[in-house]
């Protein structure tokens, strides 16, 4: 699970009249927070509060929750089959395995 930004927050701030030079000059956010935003890293609640005030928005306008991928029934069945000694076993390198997987047609599309 992860919370991530929906958009580039620095680009949104710039469009709202707050380029990073102004943010630094007016000390609206610390340089470390600007760097965290540039890297897509989450910032503190206090810094997020400032960003929301500058953009006149809610935290939910900037952040979203992305759930971890949950295996479907087919994946779970395949894992159980392998755990029980069944299924096809591949003894080549990882690179060879990827080539094999990519060369096989997709059952759903036939491509």
C-alpha positions in Angstrom: 0.0 0.0 0.0 1.2 3.5 -0.7 0.1 7.0 -0.5 1.4 9.0 -3.5 0.8 12.4 -5.2 -1.8 12.5 -7.9 0.1 15.2 -9.8 3.4 17.1 -9.7 2.9 19.3 -6.7 5.7 21.7 -7.7 4.1 22.2 -11.1 0.8 22.9 -9.5 2.4 25.5 -7.2 4.2 27.1 -10.1 0.9 27.3 -12.1 -0.6 29.0 -9.0 2.1 31.6 -8.9 4.4 29.9 -6.5 7.6 28.8 -8.4 10.3 27.2 -6.3 12.3 30.5 -6.3 9.4 32.3 -4.7 8.8 29.5 -2.2 12.4 29.7 -1.1 12.6 33.5 -1.1 9.4 33.9 1.0 10.4 30.9 3.1 6.9 29.3 2.5 8.5 25.8 2.6 11.9 24.7 3.6 14.4 23.6 1.0 14.2 20.0 2.2 10.4 19.9 1.6 10.9 21.4 -1.9 13.5 18.6 -2.6 11.1 16.0 -1.2 8.3 17.2 -3.5 10.7 17.2 -6.5 11.5 13.5 -5.7 7.8 12.6 -5.2 8.4 11.9 -1.5 5.8 12.6 1.1 6.2 15.7 3.2 5.2 16.5 6.7 1.6 17.3 7.7 2.7 20.9 8.4 4.2 21.3 5.0 1.2 19.7 3.4 -1.0 22.1 5.2 1.0 25.0 3.7 0.8 23.5 0.2 -3.0 23.1 0.6 -3.3 26.7 1.8 -1.3 28.0 -1.2 -3.3 25.9 -3.7 -6.6 26.4 -1.8 -7.2 22.7 -2.0 -7.8 19.7 0.2 -5.1 17.0 0.9 -7.3 14.5 -1.1 -6.9 16.7 -4.1 -3.1 16.1 -4.0 -2.8 12.6 -2.5 -4.2 9.2 -3.4 -4.0 5.7 -1.9 -2.8 3.0 -4.2 -3.3 -0.5 -2.8 -0.7 -3.3 -3.2 -1.5 -5.7 -5.9 -3.6 -8.5 -4.5 -3.1 -11.9 -6.3 -6.2 -13.2 -8.0 -7.6 -16.7 -7.6 -5.6 -17.9 -10.7 -2.3 -16.7 -9.3 -3.0 -18.2 -5.9 -3.9 -21.6 -7.5 -0.7 -21.5 -9.5 1.4 -20.8 -6.4 -0.3 -23.6 -4.5 0.4 -26.0 -7.4 4.1 -25.0 -7.4 4.3 -25.4 -3.6 2.9 -28.9 -4.0 5.5 -29.9 -6.6 3.3 -29.5 -9.7 3.4 -27.1 -12.5 6.1 -26.3 -15.1 9.6 -25.7 -13.7 12.1 -23.6 -15.5 15.8 -24.2 -14.9 17.3 -21.5 -17.2 18.4 -18.0 -16.3 16.1 -15.2 -15.4 16.8 -13.6 -18.8 15.8 -16.8 -20.5 12.7 -17.0 -18.5 11.6 -13.5 -19.4 12.3 -14.3 -23.1 10.2 -17.4 -22.8 7.3 -15.6 -21.2 7.4 -12.7 -23.7 7.5 -15.1 -26.6 4.4 -17.0 -25.5 1.1 -15.7 -26.9 -1.3 -14.1 -24.3 -4.2 -16.6 -23.8 -6.7 -13.7 -23.4 -5.7 -11.9 -26.7 -3.9 -14.6 -28.6 -1.1 -12.2 -29.3 
